[in-house]
């Protein structure tokens, strides 16, 4: 499965939250987001790349 495809529902939910919930607030004029490319620290075994 390609990356991004399996999390498509989460991406749509995030977009709706940013545009409809936060974007509807009068004090918010601009919102920027960035994807997490790599997790540096985490709990558990590290898989080879």
Helices and strands as residue ranges (DSSP letters): H 8-16, I 17-22
